[in-house]
Amino acid sequence: MKADIVVKVIDPSNHKETKLYLKEGENLLEAMRAFGLPVLAECGARGRCGKCLIRVVEGRLDITVQDKKILSRLLLSQGYRLACMAYPNQDCTVILAAAMETNYHVIAETLSQADESSIKIGNDSKASYGIAIDIGTTTLAFALVDLAKGNILKKHTATNPQRIYAADVVSRIKASNEGKLELFMKLTGKELLHGISILVKKEQITLSHIQKIIISANTTMIHIFMGYPCEGLATYPFNPHREGFIKTSTDEVFNISESIPIIILPAISAFVGGDISAGLLACGFDRRKKPALLIDLGTNGEIALGNKEKILVTSTSAGPAFEGGNISCGVGSIPGAICHVNIKEGKLSYETIEGALPVGLCGTGVIELTSQLLKEGIIDKTGLLIDRYFDTGYPIESIKFLQEDIRQLQLAKGAIAAGVEILIKKYGISYEELDRVYIAGGFGYHLDVKKAIDIGLLPNSLIDKTEAVGNTALSGAILSLIDFQAEKRLNYIISIAKEINLSNENEFNDLFIQHISF
């Protein structure tokens, strides 16, 4: 019987060495994950994102066709390979070359309620608490709320552990349907219970003090959290396994003895989820006289337009570029991520998260760098870098912003801009008739709105009406904890909301192509 192949994996962040024993023909990335090594593969292990990069320091790994597409000759000669494409056939030692995004800075800033007189808060004299949770495709955000006073006591954030397997919703659905649903469900449940425990410990209370938990999330994340089959989300007519409010309890989903009611906010459709319902609630769309626009720039781009009489919603396949995904030098919101960029009189300056040494560009950095390169004429209106940088990319220290990265951003912003224009036309108004534009999402709170408009995300005429509002999904979940009218309001929002399927709109492709250019 043939002996196992031994692969030593070295994590440079802690110098820990792990020995893996593989059968011939076994994939290295899958073996690392099975052992519990959290290696990113945002593209769903299809060899496209480069985030599972390893370096061979002893032995050898064959160079694959996909390695040649993603990695330069120099990197290949230095032993760099993609773990998702690697099938070791001899003993070797590799280093995890792509830094894992631990210590991820998740946006948990929420809207303050301007019209607090309209919120009916309970007046329980006893100490009672609630927890609001936003399950994002990329991130998780938690808030502990005093139900008697209606104020936020503590917040906690984390990354969605599913992210190491796939970056976007479509990849998650595919992976779930191919056998990873139970794994995703366990990973999410464990991380949510951990987050809840941290909040309780910080406030020095027990789970028995928690009266209820409200969860907002997109439809796919809810299916995974509840363990619902995802087949209906993968094929037309895209029917969710279950619709409306979902009511369960902690003893059922977390398998713990404490039974705390859990309410999951309702989705509008398969691809416009409870996170958008929550956002519409938080922004008061059900009480607005004039039409407003809500754009959620998360991993899945979602757009809503309307007022208290009618709301149109849609979802676009923008991809994860707005959060640093599918960008060669892209990273999440981690220390060292370049988040702000300026070029003045030809001199570049930048800021990184926590002021750390630069390790890559997060979503805001990608948008702001592109805006500044356009202003300087280093990128033209079609998105082309000038000859000087076309082959090597535009450098910031050791980081290179490549031509292909600009294309990824163009595809993302083109999809959003075209989706917005379709909704404007369907609603029968002009951009000038919009009262407000809210940009929400995983990084929306720190977004420089002017620079986003400079790259063509929205018309320049909307600059004074546009504001970044942070995590409206969490805002809506918090509001659902403290406003006893929230369930009624959410049901009303869903009753007046109509989904526009962009794939059925003949104009969409033409508008998408128009909006790709800057």
C-alpha atoms as one frame of an Amber mdcrd trajectory, in Angstrom:
protein
   0.000   0.000   0.000   1.377   3.392  -0.995   2.396   5.676   1.893   0.716
   9.018   2.436   2.287  12.152   0.983   3.485  14.426   3.783   3.007  18.173
   3.315   4.389  20.492   5.993   2.485  23.794   6.133   4.174  26.754   7.856
   2.115  29.725   9.027   4.522  32.720   9.070   2.247  34.720  11.383   2.931
  32.392  14.313   5.725  30.151  12.908   3.531  27.128  13.542   4.196  24.041
  11.435   1.382  21.636  10.583   1.898  18.202   9.046  -0.748  17.042   6.598
  -1.031  13.505   5.271  -2.529  13.375   1.787  -3.433  10.618  -0.604  -2.177
  11.037  -4.160  -4.751  13.072  -6.095  -5.981  14.910  -2.999  -6.275  18.704
  -3.219  -3.982  20.687  -0.918  -6.477  23.456  -0.154  -9.153  20.948   0.849
  -6.649  19.102   3.045  -5.621  22.343   4.803  -9.230  23.257   5.460 -10.095
  19.774   6.702  -7.322  20.170   9.262  -8.753  23.540  10.321  -6.289  25.878
   8.600  -8.424  28.897   7.554  -7.146  29.584   4.035  -9.044  32.102   1.907
 -10.389  31.176  -1.515 -12.890  33.894  -2.368 -13.423  32.605  -5.913 -14.795
  29.291  -4.621 -11.462  27.490  -5.207 -11.604  28.064  -8.959  -8.089  29.491
  -9.213  -9.104  33.074  -9.937  -8.645  35.224  -6.832  -5.098  34.266  -5.844
  -5.974  34.489  -2.139  -4.879  30.881  -1.393  -1.273  31.630  -2.383   1.422
  29.348  -0.987   5.184  29.131  -1.518   7.042  25.833  -1.913  10.293  25.884
   0.088  11.118  22.161   0.035  10.173  19.537  -2.525   8.067  20.553  -5.499
   4.537  21.202  -6.706   3.713  21.089 -10.398   2.894  24.384 -12.094  -0.684
  24.312 -13.382  -2.300  26.175 -16.271  -4.179  28.356 -13.782  -0.961  29.118
 -11.891   0.460  30.513 -15.135  -2.633  32.666 -15.687  -2.623  34.222 -12.205
   1.066  34.327 -11.241   4.028  35.995 -12.963   7.043  34.023 -14.211   9.096
  35.499 -11.397   6.635  34.331  -8.715   6.429  30.870 -10.293  10.235  30.616
 -10.340  10.254  31.537  -6.639   7.963  28.596  -5.830   4.596  30.373  -5.539
   1.525  28.292  -6.346  -2.265  28.369  -5.857  -3.259  25.918  -3.132  -6.663
  25.326  -4.724  -4.941  24.028  -7.882  -2.258  22.009  -6.065  -2.324  18.190
  -6.005   0.937  17.072  -4.339   2.553  13.895  -5.655   5.601  13.975  -3.356
   6.544  15.211   0.117   6.993  18.988   0.296   7.010  22.007   2.617   4.973
  25.120   1.889   4.515  28.521   3.510   1.139  30.254   3.659   2.076  33.239
   1.505  -1.309  34.991   1.517  -1.906  36.612   4.899  -5.213  35.605   6.459
  -7.465  38.534   7.199  -7.710  38.183  10.933  -8.483  41.312  12.938 -10.921
  42.404  10.247 -12.495  45.821  10.884 -16.223  45.367  10.372 -18.482  48.380
  10.067 -21.088  48.387  12.835 -21.936  52.083  12.722 -25.690  52.491  12.578
 -28.210  55.189  11.792 -29.450  57.297  14.656 -33.208  57.586  14.725 -34.107
  61.169  13.834 -37.775  60.777  14.687 -37.574  58.999  18.026 -41.062  60.183
  18.998 -42.485  57.733  16.465 -40.712  54.751  18.012 -42.753  52.957  20.645
 -40.259  51.619  23.193 -41.285  49.202  25.899 -41.149  50.480  29.492 -40.289
  47.289  31.348 -38.859  48.449  34.672 -36.837  45.248  35.074 -33.448  44.915
  33.378 -34.044  43.292  30.005 -31.894  43.074  26.933 -32.075  42.170  23.282
 -29.452  41.345  20.689 -29.523  42.491  17.056 -27.415  40.608  14.501 -26.591
  41.319  10.872 -25.366  38.204   9.044 -23.554  39.649   6.051 -21.974  37.629
   3.269 -18.558  38.899   4.336 -19.044  40.166   7.881 -21.108  39.727  11.045
 -22.218  42.599  13.280 -23.866  42.354  16.718 -25.443  44.901  19.066 -26.604
  44.436  22.662 -29.580  46.701  23.361 -31.236  47.829  26.598 -34.911  47.149
  25.816 -36.217  49.370  28.616 -34.307  52.467  27.497 -33.851  51.662  23.808
 -30.117  52.364  23.745 -27.171  50.336  22.425 -24.891  49.066  25.195 -22.220
  47.070  23.394 -21.274  46.032  19.847 -19.237  43.168  18.463 -18.051  42.368
  14.944 -16.509  39.379  13.179 -15.948  37.951   9.737 -18.344  35.421   8.269
 -16.432  32.110   8.511 -18.021  30.914   5.251 -15.914  33.532   3.469 -12.785
  31.375   3.344 -14.647  29.012   1.012 -16.300  31.511  -1.345 -16.637  35.290
  -1.569 -20.094  35.855  -3.014 -23.670  34.647  -2.662 -23.713  32.665  -5.916
 -20.568  30.758  -4.894 -22.085  30.038  -1.467 -25.273  28.664  -3.033 -23.235
  26.479  -5.378 -21.036  25.188  -2.560 -24.087  24.541  -0.346 -25.754  22.535
  -3.096 -22.542  20.540  -3.573 -22.421  19.320   0.007 -21.088  22.172   2.146
 -24.443  23.337   3.587 -23.997  21.514   6.906 -20.421  22.801   7.235 -21.509
  26.390   6.522 -24.403  26.076   8.973 -22.129  24.811  11.770 -19.483  27.480
  11.103 -22.061  30.278  11.184 -23.861  28.977  14.266 -20.605  28.633  16.179
 -19.516  32.198  15.290 -22.921  33.695  16.153 -23.046  31.944  19.518 -19.497
  33.136  20.198 -20.495  36.735  19.381 -23.553  36.556  21.634 -21.415  35.152
  24.467 -18.908  37.999  24.110 -21.655  40.649  24.376 -23.186  39.000  27.434
 -19.788  38.696  29.113 -18.883  42.337  28.377 -22.076  43.569  30.044 -21.654
  41.099  32.919 -25.062  39.551  32.444 -26.241  36.029  31.596 -28.178  34.585
  28.666 -31.255  34.501  30.918 -31.341  38.324  30.753 -31.742  38.261  26.941
 -35.407  38.583  25.998 -35.095  38.194  22.226 -32.679  38.127  19.301 -33.412
  39.803  15.955 -31.479  38.737  12.856 -31.292  40.486   9.505 -29.535  38.833
   6.572 -29.810  38.193   2.878 -31.892  35.216   1.801 -28.923  32.923   1.162
 -27.371  33.574   4.575 -30.715  32.795   6.241 -31.040  29.533   4.317 -27.545
  28.534   5.418 -28.092  29.617   9.033 -31.329  27.621   9.263 -30.012  24.699
   7.223 -32.666  25.112   4.536 -31.929  23.519   1.125 -30.568  26.081  -1.339
 -31.607  24.400  -4.600 -34.505  26.842  -5.066 -32.060  29.776  -4.967 -29.938
  28.319  -7.772 -32.460  27.907 -10.571 -35.341  29.874 -12.067 -37.843  30.948
 -10.755 -35.564  31.306  -7.659 -38.014  30.380  -4.935 -36.831  30.587  -1.297
 -37.465  27.512   0.851 -39.421  29.709   3.274 -40.703  33.283   3.209 -41.883
  35.859   5.756 -40.825  36.228   9.368 -39.052  33.146  10.714 -39.445  32.531
  14.433 -37.258  30.025  16.230 -35.171  29.898  19.435 -31.606  29.473  20.633
 -32.150  25.951  21.931 -33.284  24.885  18.457 -30.560  26.510  16.310 -27.594
  26.557  18.701 -28.376  23.364  20.596 -28.031  25.027  24.006 -30.314  24.720
  27.026 -31.253  28.424  27.171 -34.364  29.109  25.070 -34.327  32.701  23.787
 -36.773  33.678  21.024 -35.100  34.433  17.666 -36.910  36.447  15.019 -35.451
  36.535  11.504 -36.586  39.532   9.478 -38.428  38.760   6.223 -36.899  38.976
   2.766 -38.574  40.646  -0.185 -37.355  38.009  -2.671 -34.663  35.379  -3.204
 -32.043  38.035  -3.915 -33.401  41.022  -1.996 -33.230  39.832   1.551 -34.119
  40.746   5.088 -31.036  42.953   5.256 -32.652  45.260   2.689 -36.052  45.090
   4.426 -34.228  46.147   7.596 -32.454  48.945   5.729 -35.726  50.280   4.332
 -37.178  50.227   7.839 -34.151  52.016   9.304 -34.304  54.721   6.631 -38.062
  55.149   7.147 -39.150  54.372   3.590 -42.607  53.413   4.850 -43.090  56.999
   6.095 -41.397  58.964   3.320 -43.494  61.288   1.133 -40.773  61.887  -1.451
 -38.874  59.063  -3.181 -35.456  58.049  -1.867 -32.806  55.614  -3.055 -31.031
  52.985  -0.942 -27.923  51.320  -2.386 -26.300  48.517  -0.415 -22.733  48.073
  -1.643 -22.096  44.746   0.009 -20.813  41.624  -1.697 -24.180  41.429  -3.432
 -25.322  44.826  -4.748 -28.932  45.591  -3.833 -30.931  48.709  -4.693 -34.295
  50.049  -3.521 -36.202  53.114  -4.706 -39.463  54.466  -3.364 -41.572  56.074
  -0.681 -44.550  55.129   1.512 -46.719  54.394  -1.538 -44.469  52.230  -3.722
 -41.000  50.654  -3.512 -39.066  49.025  -6.351 -36.145  46.753  -5.497 -33.513
  44.883  -7.456 -30.290  42.953  -7.050 -27.211  43.162  -9.262 -24.317  40.759
  -9.671 -21.801  43.440  -8.738 -19.339  40.956  -7.228 -17.110  41.569  -4.198
 -14.909  44.345  -5.673 -16.458  46.987  -3.387 -15.116  45.011  -0.418 -11.672
  44.322  -1.902 -12.652  40.929  -3.361 -11.493  39.778  -6.825  -8.862  42.542
  -6.711  -5.277  41.271  -7.067  -4.058  43.550  -4.270  -7.431  43.603  -2.516
  -7.828  42.911   1.179 -10.649  43.304   3.653 -10.809  46.050   6.261  -7.731
  44.872   8.146  -4.849  46.830   9.705  -2.657  48.037   6.859  -5.470  48.141
   4.303  -5.224  51.348   2.271  -8.593  53.012   2.862  -8.098  56.624   1.681
  -6.053  57.943  -1.262  -5.266  61.447  -2.518  -3.067  62.751  -5.316  -2.286
  66.466  -5.098   0.096  68.204  -7.495   1.266  64.802  -8.655   2.142  63.648
  -5.138   0.333  60.606  -3.764  -0.674  60.288  -0.125  -2.699  57.557   1.549
  -4.089  56.362   4.861  -4.222  52.808   6.130  -6.433  51.254   8.773  -4.759
  51.734  12.175  -1.870  53.513  10.412  -0.174  50.163   9.843   2.213  49.412
   6.970   0.256  48.975   3.716  -0.720  45.403   2.839  -3.325  46.021   0.103
  -6.375  48.025  -0.913  -9.771  47.638   0.770 -12.996  48.706  -0.956 -12.783
  52.419  -0.177  -9.132  52.429  -1.212  -9.973  50.868  -4.574 -12.651  53.509
  -5.238 -10.546  56.445  -4.071  -7.382  55.391  -5.919  -9.362  54.954  -9.136
 -10.961  58.370  -8.660  -7.564  60.020  -8.197  -5.952  58.221 -11.144  -8.825
  59.407 -13.334  -8.345  62.970 -12.129  -4.625  62.803 -12.947  -5.189  61.290
 -16.401  -3.365  58.084 -15.449  -6.571  56.200 -16.275  -8.628  57.287 -19.274
 -12.422  57.318 -19.562 -12.451  53.739 -20.881 -10.528  52.516 -17.840  -7.151
  52.037 -19.525  -3.974  52.765 -17.617  -1.421  54.864 -19.495   1.437  52.970
 -21.182   3.845  53.564 -18.294   1.701  51.494 -15.920  -0.263  49.267 -18.306
   1.904  46.142 -17.913   3.177  46.569 -14.364   0.271  48.360 -12.663   0.219
  51.581 -10.647   2.426  51.202  -7.537   1.759  52.237  -3.948   4.833  51.061
  -2.078   5.077  47.334  -2.915   1.387  47.111  -3.882   0.453  47.114  -7.562
  -2.986  48.223  -8.771  -3.367  46.361 -12.058  -5.348  46.919 -15.230  -7.468
  43.863 -14.402  -8.306  45.386 -10.985  -9.696  48.497 -12.677 -11.840  46.253
 -14.885 -13.262  44.480 -11.833 -14.274  47.829 -10.336 -15.758  48.943 -13.668
 -17.910  45.811 -13.832 -19.113  46.335 -10.254 -19.946  50.026 -10.575 -21.413
  49.488 -14.055 -23.852  46.925 -12.675 -24.909  49.225  -9.807 -25.256  52.334
 -11.994 -27.267  50.454 -14.626 -29.512  48.951 -11.940 -30.181  52.386 -10.473
 -31.060  53.808 -13.893 -33.481  50.944 -14.596 -35.292  51.584 -11.285 -35.448
  55.345 -11.941 -37.055  54.719 -15.341 -39.449  52.078 -13.983 -40.515  54.397
 -11.172 -41.230  57.148 -13.668 -39.122  59.891 -12.097 -35.880  61.732 -12.852
 -32.720  61.752 -10.754 -33.539  65.348  -9.792 -36.792  64.196  -8.140 -34.928
  62.008  -5.646 -35.101  63.449  -2.155 -32.243  61.430  -0.619 -29.704  58.786
  -1.625 -28.442  56.437   1.091 -25.291  54.394   0.469 -25.108  51.506   2.906
 -23.006  48.401   3.186 -19.964  46.841   4.728 -17.793  49.896   4.132 -20.366
  52.575   3.293 -19.841  54.529   6.507 -16.271  55.506   5.562 -16.892  55.981
   1.862 -15.936  59.336   0.320 -19.199  59.957  -1.543 -17.654  62.537  -3.906
 -15.006  60.069  -5.074 -17.634  57.362  -5.572 -19.614  59.776  -7.734 -16.396
  60.751  -9.571 -16.038  57.183 -10.873 -19.641  57.223 -12.142 -21.469  55.279
  -9.470 -24.165  58.006  -9.473 -24.748  61.250 -11.442 -22.834  64.263 -10.163
 -26.126  66.124  -9.617 -26.861  63.855  -6.605 -23.747  64.705  -4.623 -25.534
  67.026  -2.159 -28.353  64.516  -1.648 -26.133  61.493  -1.005 -24.909  60.240
   2.343 -23.100  57.158   3.565 -25.197  55.580   6.323 -23.209  52.570   7.484
 -24.771  49.246   8.377 -28.494  49.801   7.822 -29.163  46.063   8.124 -27.989
  46.216  11.731 -29.840  49.529  12.222 -33.086  47.877  11.145 -32.528  44.884
  13.401 -31.923  47.212  16.368 -35.066  49.179  15.527 -37.003  45.905  15.379
 -35.916  45.216  18.949 -37.106  48.506  20.402 -40.109  49.527  18.247 -43.133
  47.324  18.852 -44.586  48.610  15.573 -41.613  47.224  13.610 -43.282  43.963
  12.573 -46.294  45.830  11.236 -44.035  48.323   9.450 -41.929  45.584   7.861
 -45.005  43.723   6.638 -46.214  46.972   5.071 -42.841  47.587   3.397 -42.896
  44.125   1.866 -46.509  44.555   0.730 -45.650  47.681  -1.313 -42.283  46.389
  -2.577 -41.984  44.991  -6.081 -38.868  43.278  -7.412 -37.489  44.196 -10.819
 -35.512  41.326 -12.342 -32.724  42.978 -14.320 -32.170  39.882 -16.455 -35.641
  40.470 -17.925 -34.902  44.103 -18.777 -33.796  44.517 -22.390 -32.180  47.866
 -21.599 -29.978  46.574 -18.824 -27.132  45.205 -20.946 -26.901  48.414 -22.991
 -26.930  50.557 -19.834 -24.393  48.275 -18.193 -21.986  48.713 -21.122 -22.543
  52.498 -21.057 -21.816  52.709 -17.338 -18.654  50.590 -17.481 -16.785  53.631
 -18.784 -15.856  56.372 -16.343
